[in-house]
């Protein structure tokens, strides 16, 4: 039987946080890059309570200079 992978939201959030820090960016920097009025979406991504939309994942990958697969952390279900 095939194990379907699922996104580990908590680990993906931690990964986004780590990549942000590795690239020397603050939450405010990302907020400005995305044109968000408030930083709540970024905090939700980092805490694993929400995932970026596909278009925002594309932008994050570009900002961090990685592939989308390097942002998302999966677990087998």
C-alpha positions in Angstrom: 0.0 0.0 0.0 1.2 3.5 -0.8 1.8 5.8 2.2 0.4 9.3 1.4 2.7 12.1 2.6 1.2 14.9 4.6 2.6 18.3 5.4 3.9 18.6 9.0 2.7 22.1 9.7 4.8 22.6 12.9 8.1 21.5 11.3 7.3 23.5 8.1 6.7 26.5 10.3 10.0 26.0 12.1 11.7 25.6 8.7 10.2 28.9 7.5 11.5 30.6 10.7 15.0 29.0 10.3 15.2 30.0 6.6 14.1 33.5 7.5 16.8 33.8 10.1 19.4 32.2 7.9 18.7 34.8 5.3 19.1 37.6 7.8 15.4 38.7 7.5 13.1 39.9 10.2 9.3 39.2 10.3 8.9 42.8 9.4 11.1 42.4 6.3 8.9 39.5 5.1 5.8 41.5 5.9 7.0 44.4 3.7 8.1 42.0 0.9 4.7 40.5 0.8 2.9 43.8 1.2 1.0 42.5 4.2 -0.6 45.2 6.5 0.1 43.1 9.6 2.6 40.3 10.3 0.0 37.8 11.6 0.1 35.6 8.5 3.9 35.1 8.8 3.6 34.4 12.5 0.9 31.8 11.8 3.2 30.2 9.2 6.1 30.1 11.7 3.9 28.6 14.5 2.5 26.0 12.2 -1.1 27.1 12.6 -1.4 28.0 8.9 0.4 27.3 5.7 1.3 29.8 3.0 -0.8 29.7 -0.1 0.9 28.2 -3.2 1.6 31.6 -4.6 3.2 32.7 -1.3 5.3 29.5 -1.3 6.6 30.5 -4.7 7.6 33.9 -3.4 9.1 32.4 -0.2 11.2 30.0 -2.3 12.4 32.9 -4.4 13.3 35.0 -1.3 15.1 32.2 0.4 16.6 31.0 -2.9 15.4 27.4 -2.4 12.9 25.0 -3.9 9.4 24.8 -2.5 10.2 21.2 -1.5 13.0 22.7 0.7 10.4 24.7 2.6 7.7 22.1 3.1 8.4 19.3 5.6 6.3 16.1 5.1 5.5 13.1 7.3 4.1 9.8 6.2 0.6 9.1 7.3 
